[in-house]
């Protein structure tokens, strides 16, 4: 059983996942699913304070980004920020 748990924990290691609506419901479940399996996860939603609490619980490899996804410019900026923070600077 331990080996299947370890395999699940690394199934998405190295992946970077952006999840919208991540402060509750299916979005939160999706973010947890990928994070528990090793992915770095950017959680996007309007309720930044809620996301901050979730990210504190998840720990490393989790990022909270407050954004209203109905605002196209704000969404684009949030995605760019997520990519920049996960990938880091390119020299």
N, C-alpha and C positions, 0 to 999 in steps of 0.2 A: 504494500500500500504506500509506503514512503517513497518508493521510486516513481509511482504514478503521480504523487503529489509534487515531487521535484520536477518531473517532466511537464506537468501542467504549469508550474511556476516559471518555466523558461520557454514555454511554447511560443510566445511573442517577444522574447528578449531581443532588443535591438530595434523593435518596431516603434514608430511614433504615431500615436492615434489622437485625432481631434474629435471630441464628442460635443455636440450641441445639446442644449436642454439638459445639461449634466447636473443640475442642482436637485433633481428629483426624478422619480418615475423611471421610465425606460432609459433615459439618458444617463442617469446615475448608475443604474444597473449595468449598462454597457461600459461605462467608464471603469467601474469596479471589476468587471469581467476581464477586460484587457489588462488592467493594472495588476490584478492577482496573477496573471499569466506572464508577467515580465515586461509588458510594454510601458513606455513612457506615455503619459496621457495628459493632454491639455483639455481641461474641463471648461466649456464655454456656456454661459447663461447670463441672464440679466442680474440675478441676485448674487453679487460678488461676495458679500459677507457669508452667505451660505456656502459658496464654493470654497472660501478660505477655510472654513471649518472642516469641510470634507477633505481638502488637500492636507490639512494638518493631521487628520486621521490616517490618510493614505501614506504620507511620508514622501520619501524620495521618489523621483520619476513622475510626480504629479504637479500640475501647474493650473492655477485658477486664473481665468480671464473673464472679466465681466464685460458682456457685450449684448446688445440687442440685435439679434441676427436678422431682423427685418430691415435694419439699416445697412445697406450694401457696403458703403464705405467703411463703416465701423467693423463689419464682419471681415472685410479684406484686411484691415489693419490688425485685427485680432489674430487672424491666421498667420500673417507675416510675423507678428510678435512671437507666436507659439513656435513657429519654425526656427526663428532666430535664437530663441532661448534653448530649444532642444538641440539644435545643430551647433550653435556657437559660432564665433567669428571664423571667417575663412581668410587666411593670410596668403 
